[in-house]
Amino acid sequence: MNVMLDTDGKETSATHTAYLKLRELILTGELPAGQKLKIEQLRKLLQTGASPVREALSLLTSDMLVERLDQRGFRAAPVGKANFEEILLLRCNLEEIALRASIDNADSEWEDRLVLRHHHMNRASQQKAADFEDAHKAFHMALLDNAKLPMLERYCAQLYDLNIRYRYLAAGGASYQKRNIEAEHQSILDATLDRDADSATSHLIEHYRRTGEYLSSQMDG
């Protein structure tokens, strides 16, 4: 029985490791949108077995980062302007609901956590991109995690990840760099700590729409 438990534990760990690595490669575009994902190639890339790769791809299908092709395996989910605009629309609407609910439930413990997440994000902005991305997501999800609406929070986290792909695709543009992202985040935080739901959601949606306009223009180009 102990051997079975050990084996199961290793298999789960291998699947989780494969999932995280493939997710990162898809989000950053190292595995390009629309590319066929062949089990054997990915097995060699990740230096793991075929079973963990296959299970990881199935999990990523649930995340909408991978598409299953009938009888033909998997591919990285395609991207496009219509898809991006749908993601933006859903983020603005769902996160407004979640942020308002979080503010309705506001307490000092949540506010302290928000301030800490914001501090970590600002500090990570001086470090490598991957560190900032993790801290950036942690801040945005912390804004929502006091809503006490776990299904909604899960959808918002999934939409965040889907949006990341487009930010990586359009990274480095001059007009994006002109924005004061730090000030935008500060405005969202300040209004949230003031428990001003109208102002907080307005700043959040404006933050997303400004990013959305930039990314949409990059796709036009």
Residue pairs with C-beta under 8 A, 6 or more apart in sequence:
11 51
11 52
14 48
14 49
14 52
15 51
15 52
15 55
15 56
15 59
17 46
17 48
17 52
18 42
18 46
18 48
18 52
18 53
18 55
18 56
19 55
19 56
19 59
19 60
21 46
22 31
22 37
22 42
22 46
22 53
22 56
22 57
22 60
22 66
23 60
23 63
23 65
23 161
24 30
24 130
25 31
26 60
26 65
26 66
26 76
26 77
26 165
27 65
27 161
27 164
27 165
27 168
28 168
29 165
29 168
29 169
31 37
31 76
32 76
33 76
33 77
33 78
33 79
33 165
34 75
34 76
34 77
34 78
34 79
35 75
35 76
36 69
36 73
36 74
36 75
37 57
37 66
37 73
37 74
37 75
37 76
38 73
39 50
39 53
39 54
39 57
39 73
40 50
42 53
42 57
43 49
43 50
43 53
46 52
46 53
57 66
57 68
57 74
58 68
60 66
61 67
61 68
61 74
63 158
63 161
64 77
64 158
64 162
65 76
65 77
65 161
65 162
65 165
66 74
66 75
66 76
66 77
67 74
67 75
67 76
67 77
67 78
68 74
69 75
79 165
79 166
79 169
80 219
81 216
81 219
81 220
84 163
84 166
84 212
84 215
84 216
84 219
85 212
85 216
87 159
87 162
87 163
87 166
88 163
88 208
88 209
88 212
90 155
90 159
91 156
91 159
91 160
91 163
91 208
92 205
92 208
92 209
94 152
94 155
94 156
94 159
95 143
95 144
95 156
95 201
95 204
95 205
95 208
96 201
96 204
96 205
97 147
97 149
97 152
98 143
98 144
98 147
98 149
98 152
98 153
98 156
99 143
99 144
99 147
99 192
99 197
99 200
99 201
99 204
100 197
100 201
101 146
101 147
101 148
101 149
101 152
102 110
102 143
102 144
102 145
102 146
102 147
102 192
103 146
103 192
103 195
103 196
103 197
103 200
104 197
105 146
105 147
105 148
106 146
106 195
107 146
110 142
110 145
110 146
111 193
113 142
114 139
114 142
114 143
114 189
114 192
114 193
115 189
115 193
117 135
117 138
117 139
117 142
118 139
118 185
118 186
118 189
120 135
120 138
120 139
121 132
121 135
121 136
121 138
121 139
121 185
122 182
122 185
123 135
124 131
124 132
124 134
124 135
124 136
125 132
125 135
125 182
133 164
137 157
137 160
139 185
140 160
141 153
141 156
141 157
141 160
143 188
143 192
143 204
144 152
144 153
144 156
145 153
147 153
166 215
167 211
167 215
169 215
169 218
170 176
170 214
170 215
170 218
170 219
173 214
173 218
175 214
175 217
176 211
176 214
179 210
179 214
184 203
184 206
184 207
184 210
185 207
187 203
188 200
188 203
188 204
188 207
191 199
191 200
191 202
191 203
192 200
194 200
